[in-house]
């Protein structure tokens, strides 16, 4: 009784108790109202229009909230697509480089096959034993004109052996190793090839000038009937090159006052600076025996002199 009278006499306690009753009543009322609304909506569907109107009202807010998310997703997709395109482009460039390299290899092989066909045709015309060789190194300085081939003693290469290409004479072997050999080109200043004019039959000596594009005829008298465009072929008199192989073509003829000989500029027939494959030839047995007999006679003449 003392406690009750105390609460009755305390206005704050009374106010708190009334608020608690109001909250409980509000909760019960809200729960009942929610239950009734859900029950009636489930059976009668009359709140559909309300929901539609409410959704229409809040749709701008939903769009405003969703828009940044969409923008971020679009940017991420764009960045990812750009990276993918860059990677794909790099991969395609790499593949293109590989394909171009393979194409160059195929073109080189095609060119080598073409050269081989021409060399085989040349060897068949020569009716001699022949072998194709590949150029491994080139030394075409101002003082010498040399090639190194991938054939040597084990292949039967010998000193002084003629070297041709599909067009004409290139030079001769001056050094032989077990697997490689060295060629002195006709353009070397130490080279001298006995030739004859294919048109007139006139003989002369063709020497190198250390220039792959120019040779020179020496000791040709002013009375010579040589003309520009004449073809010069091996005469066979040097006991080195077989007869009849093209060597050069006359490009220019000059007369120097007071000189008994004329100056004749000749361009080589062989492609001295463009070949990768050359042809080594061996004389037949009859030609080799004839050359040996000539050498013996010349040596005997030299000893008797």
WOVEN-V449819 format. One record per backbone hydrogen bond with DSSP energy under -0.5 kcal/mol. CO is the residue of the C=O (numbers start at 0). NH is the residue of the N-H. E is the energy in kcal/mol with one decimal. If there is no record, write none. Layout:
CO_NH_E / CO_NH_E
This chain:
0_4_-2.1 / 1_5_-1.3 / 2_6_-2.1 / 3_7_-2.7 / 4_8_-1.8 / 5_9_-0.6 / 6_9_-0.6 / 8_10_-0.7 / 9_13_-1.6 / 10_14_-2.0 / 11_15_-2.2 / 12_16_-2.2 / 13_17_-2.0 / 14_18_-2.1 / 15_19_-2.1 / 16_20_-2.0 / 17_21_-2.2 / 18_22_-2.4 / 19_23_-2.3 / 20_24_-2.5 / 21_25_-2.7 / 22_26_-2.6 / 23_27_-2.4 / 24_28_-2.6 / 25_29_-2.7 / 26_30_-2.4 / 27_31_-2.4 / 28_32_-2.7 / 29_33_-2.6 / 30_34_-2.4 / 31_35_-2.5 / 32_36_-2.6 / 33_37_-2.6 / 34_38_-2.5 / 35_39_-2.8 / 36_40_-2.6 / 37_41_-2.1 / 38_42_-1.7 / 39_43_-3.3 / 39_44_-0.5 / 40_44_-1.3 / 44_47_-1.0 / 46_50_-2.7 / 47_51_-2.6 / 48_52_-2.4 / 49_53_-2.6 / 50_54_-2.9 / 51_55_-2.3 / 52_56_-1.9 / 53_57_-2.1 / 54_58_-1.1 / 57_61_-2.4 / 58_62_-2.8 / 59_63_-2.6 / 60_64_-2.3 / 61_65_-2.6 / 62_66_-2.5 / 63_67_-0.7 / 64_68_-0.6 / 65_69_-2.2 / 66_70_-2.7 / 67_71_-2.7 / 68_72_-2.4 / 69_73_-2.8 / 70_74_-2.8 / 71_75_-2.6 / 72_76_-2.5 / 73_77_-2.6 / 74_78_-2.9 / 75_79_-2.6 / 76_80_-2.7 / 77_81_-2.5 / 78_82_-2.5 / 79_83_-2.4 / 80_84_-2.6 / 81_85_-2.6 / 82_86_-2.7 / 83_87_-2.6 / 84_88_-2.7 / 85_89_-2.5 / 86_90_-2.4 / 87_91_-2.5 / 88_92_-2.5 / 89_93_-2.3 / 90_94_-2.5 / 91_95_-2.6 / 92_96_-2.5 / 93_97_-2.2 / 94_98_-2.6 / 95_99_-2.7 / 96_100_-2.3 / 97_101_-2.5 / 98_102_-2.5 / 99_103_-2.4 / 100_104_-2.1 / 101_105_-2.4 / 102_106_-2.5 / 103_107_-2.4 / 104_108_-2.7 / 105_109_-2.6 / 106_110_-2.5 / 107_111_-2.7 / 108_112_-2.7 / 109_113_-2.2 / 110_114_-2.5 / 111_115_-2.8 / 112_116_-2.4 / 113_117_-2.1 / 114_118_-2.7 / 115_119_-2.9 / 116_120_-2.2 / 117_121_-2.3 / 118_122_-2.8 / 119_123_-2.2 / 120_124_-1.8 / 121_125_-2.1 / 122_126_-1.2 / 122_127_-1.0 / 128_281_-2.8 / 130_279_-3.2 / 132_277_-2.8 / 133_135_-0.5 / 133_149_-1.5 / 136_147_-2.3 / 138_145_-3.3 / 144_184_-2.3 / 145_138_-2.9 / 146_182_-3.0 / 147_135_-3.6 / 147_136_-1.2 / 148_180_-1.2 / 151_154_-1.6 / 151_156_-2.0 / 152_155_-2.0 / 157_160_-1.6 / 160_172_-2.1 / 161_280_-1.3 / 162_169_-2.8 / 162_170_-1.8 / 163_278_-3.2 / 167_164_-2.4 / 169_185_-2.5 / 170_162_-2.6 / 171_183_-3.1 / 172_159_-3.1 / 174_181_-2.8 / 176_152_-3.0 / 177_153_-1.8 / 179_176_-3.2 / 180_148_-3.0 / 181_173_-2.5 / 181_174_-1.1 / 182_146_-1.7 / 182_184_-0.7 / 183_171_-1.8 / 184_187_-1.8 / 186_208_-0.6 / 186_209_-3.0 / 186_210_-0.7 / 187_190_-1.9 / 187_207_-0.8 / 190_207_-1.3 / 191_193_-0.5 / 192_205_-2.7 / 193_234_-1.9 / 193_235_-0.5 / 194_203_-2.5 / 195_197_-0.6 / 195_232_-2.2 / 196_200_-3.0 / 201_196_-3.2 / 203_194_-2.8 / 204_206_-0.5 / 204_217_-2.1 / 205_192_-2.9 / 206_215_-2.3 / 210_213_-1.8 / 213_208_-0.6 / 213_210_-0.5 / 214_265_-2.4 / 215_206_-3.0 / 216_263_-0.8 / 217_204_-0.8 / 218_220_-0.6 / 219_261_-2.7 / 220_223_-1.7 / 226_229_-1.8 / 229_249_-2.4 / 230_197_-3.0 / 231_246_-2.9 / 231_247_-1.6 / 232_195_-2.4 / 233_243_-2.8 / 235_238_-0.9 / 241_244_-0.8 / 244_233_-2.4 / 245_168_-2.4 / 246_268_-2.3 / 246_269_-0.5 / 247_231_-3.2 / 248_266_-2.6 / 249_228_-2.1 / 251_264_-2.7 / 253_262_-3.3 / 254_256_-0.5 / 255_258_-2.2 / 259_221_-1.2 / 260_255_-0.5 / 261_219_-0.5 / 261_263_-0.5 / 262_253_-3.2 / 262_264_-0.5 / 263_216_-1.9 / 264_250_-3.2 / 264_251_-1.5 / 265_214_-3.8 / 266_248_-2.3 / 269_271_-1.7 / 270_273_-1.3 / 270_274_-0.9 / 275_134_-2.6 / 277_132_-2.4 / 278_163_-2.8 / 279_130_-2.4 / 281_128_-0.9 / 283_287_-2.7 / 284_288_-2.6 / 285_289_-2.3 / 286_290_-2.5 / 287_291_-2.3 / 288_292_-2.2 / 289_293_-2.3 / 290_294_-2.3 / 291_295_-2.1 / 292_296_-2.2 / 293_297_-2.6 / 294_298_-2.5 / 295_299_-2.3 / 296_300_-2.5 / 297_301_-2.2 / 298_302_-2.2 / 299_303_-2.3 / 300_304_-1.9
